[in-house]
């Protein structure tokens, strides 16, 4: 048996995808022009699938901070913080994130994936119990494979499903750790966190919330779902990423636990990978200042979310359950989703296509992520294009009320 | 229909039709003492949509191989079975289960340990 034979099924599915004429998993951005536009296939394309929620990738102050840091401290750290030591800026960034959340401790990781992978797999071990939402991100599932703890899934966003699983554990020894996400990355729905926290308190379970998609977007000061639901103090661990709202790359975990820092010498995804380069640390520190100083970006984001979500909904598209910076558009099957995605790219609009097994319940989606920097005109144009394609492909019924747009803008 | 417990052909009774088709019946709490056959029937009810061709689903059916079910759907089915039988089956245990029989035995073992 050849090494790749085990992937035969996937290879076949992937071949199907590529027969549509474009490979959604190998898109080349020939040139990125701004947070909302890039050149793809030689033409200017509207970006609505890049998780760039505040549009800070081109924020002049963040860019200047990064350039300055490269001049001062070079391009990379060339090793892990355990081996090569920390730069002052790593420590300052950790202090600033801890202060942002009002927590005592913060650890910064090289990616958000590594933050989840390392923290979750290390917090629980043999004899402990890890309870995860069924729709958890891959980084959480991968952490489950690495831990010796017993892992049980509960139904997505269902506190009673979590409760029945905590109840069944009865008086079994071992810690209980519950993993939740602020905003789920495929359908853009958020967890009923207050209800979940009540259940966790009742059964003495620790709570870890991944705010990857909710940092900046939710809460009065942008701290995420923990803040907007008023349970910041009840969440023992908050994980997040620098690669979405903060426009760079990296991950973090904050906590008030007095022994938290022991993770620095136990979490392997922290110990055995190179630390973030000075430029990234500098731009992230500045981006965090921007998030704090410019709450209007959050308002712009939500105004844009309303424009896109309500606009698509009014045309008859089936969407995720609530307004969110991620707008998931349901399509009947995988091939139709890929065909729709391709038609949108041809019309100059880039979104993500999400198909099983990367999606919950086997759904096929066009996954759109909204940016504060989108103009209402850009989003209205997108709704018009999607409506036209939706009618052509038979996804939307009824006589066309708008002209079918393809190609030009 | 084939009896999922033994693979033998059984007459489909009106009672079984109700159990299979009536959503109300699905929500009924199963008795505390579920028999092995009850457990296998419940598993087969969940697996029926994934039956490959005419091949009946029996105790020896290898879930991931003989049926058209993917790994995510298996995990979702396990979550439903957990609630039906009021047990939790850890993911590492699920990974070791291959056949309908093994899944039924796991559920019965976990129920016995409660």
Interface residues (C-beta under 8 A of the other chain):
Chain A: X134 X144 X150 X151 X152 X153 X154 X155 X161 X164 X165 X168 X169 X356 X357 X360 X361 X362
Chain B: X70 X71 X72 X73 X75 X76 X79 X82 X83 X86 X87 X88 X89 X90 X91 X92 X114
